[in-house]
């Protein structure tokens, strides 16, 4: 099943093909392919070339995966349990060289995440960024410093069948993709 976006204006096919699936097959992602995803993330733009992102990941059927999964909110646990890998995207909020606040850290980490998601799409994987997690619990579980901010958790894997999902996820998986029209979020001055 593919859910290629129908766009009004011409958009790169890779962008049109990327979507946040919830159904994952049993196929696991190899370490080599994971390294490719993280390499893609490493080439994102960042303020002062700081590259403030950090990724902590765990593979399915490991204690680390269970630890990360347990920090997801109940609305995400039923489908995320089948991901091949769970990844925590973290932004280091201060510049390493001078200790000053890096106000672009979360933005730049988001850019790295976008690269990772698009690389996953190119490799016929699915990647679902998750904002629904217990931030305090995950911060404590990973023993993060106060200078490190969690941007999101990303569920990675290969596309499975929507039939393996319970409602309301099964219906969402098959629903058409929609976006606000460009005219609703742009303004020329």
N, C-alpha and C positions, 0 to 999 in steps of 0.2 A: 504494500500500500504506500503510495506516495501522496503527498499533499503539497504539490508545487503551487506556490502563490500565483494567483492571477493578478497581474499588475496593470495599471493604466498606462504607465510609462515604462520604457524598456529598462530592465534591471538585470544584472548579471545572473546567470542561471544558478550559480552556486548559492547566491543569496536567496533566490526564489525557492530553492530546494530545501533550505534549512528550516526545520520546525522542531518544536519541543515535544517529541513523542513520549508517551508514558508506558508503552508496551515494549518489553525487551525480550529478545530470544535468549536461549541458554548459552549461545556462543559467547566465549570470553575474549576479551581484548588482550593481545600479546603485549609483553613489555616493550618490544620493539615498536609496536604501533602507538603505545602510550607515550614513548619517548618522542615520536614524531609529533604527536599532539602538543606536547610541552615545548618542543622546538618551535612549532608554529607560534605558540603564545609568546615565546621569547623575542619575536621580531616585531612586536607591537610598538607603536610610538609611545614615548614617555617623556615627561618634562625633564630636561637636563640629562636625558638618557639614564635616569635613575633606575628604571626597571623595578618598580616597587612591589611587584607581585611575588607571591610565594604560593606554592601549591602543596597541599598535604592530601595524599590519596590512599585509598585502601581498596583492595580487590575483593570481589565476592567470596563468601565462605571463609573469611578471616575474622579474627577478633577486632581488627581495626575497622572493618566494614560494619560490623555490629555496633561498634562504638559510635561511628558517624550516623548510621541509620537511626540509632536510638535518640539522637538529638534532633531529628526531623519532627515536624509537627504531625499529628495523627492524620491529617488530610493528605500528606505526601508519603507516608510509610507504606500503604498498601501497594502502590505501584513501584516505588523506588527500591523495594526489597529485591526486585529482579534485575536491577542494573548490574552490569559487569564490574563497574568501578564507581565509587563515590569520590568526588574531588572537592576539597574545600579551597576556595580562592581567597587569599588573604592579601591585604594591602598594608605595606609598611608605611606608616604615616609621617615619617620624618626622613629628611635627606641624610644619607650615611656620612657625607663629607663634612657637613656643617651643623647637623643636628636641628636645623630649622624645619618647621612644619611644611610638609609637602601637600598643599591643598589639592593637587591633581592626582594624588595617590589612588583614590577609588576610581576616578575616571580612567586613569592609565591601566589599572587592573581590569576594568571593564573592557578596554581595548584589547588587552591580552586574552581575555575570555572570549571575545568575539572572534579573534584569530583561531583559538582552540576550537570553537564551535564550527567555524567554517571548514577548518581542516578535517574535523570529524565528518562533516557532510561530504567532503571530497572523498573520504575513505569509506563511504557508505556506512557510517555509524550514525547513531543519533545521540544527541546531547541535550539534556534538559536542565537549564539553570533553575535552581530552587531558592526562593526567598523565604519559604515557610520552614523555619527551623528555630530552635531555642538558642538564641545568640549567647546568652550567659552560660548555659549548659555546655555548648560546644566550645566556647572560649576556655572554660574551666577544664573540659576534657582534654583539650589540646595543649593546655598550659601556655596559652598565648600571653604575650606581654601587653601592657596597656597601649603600647605604640603600634600594635597590630590590629587591624580591623577586618572582620570577615565580610567579604563582598557578597558571596553566595556559596551554595553547594551545587555541584554539577553532577547529575547522574549520566553516566556514559554506558553505551552498549550498542548492540545491533538490534534492529527493528524486529519486534515480535508481532504476534497477532492481537488485534484489539479484543478478540474473543476471550483471551486469558484475563482480561480486566473485569473488575466488578463495576457496577454503576456507582457514581455518575461518570467514572473515568472511561468506560467503554464507549458511551455516547460522545464524549468530548473527543476521543481519539478519531472518530469517524466524521465529526462535524467539519464543515468547510472552514478554511482559514479566512479571517477578515481583519482588516486594518482600517483605521480612520483615513479618510481621504487626505491627500497632501494639503488641500486647501484649508483643512481644519487646524493644521499645526505650523503653517508657515506664514510669515508676514514680511512684506517688503517695506522698507522705510526710505 
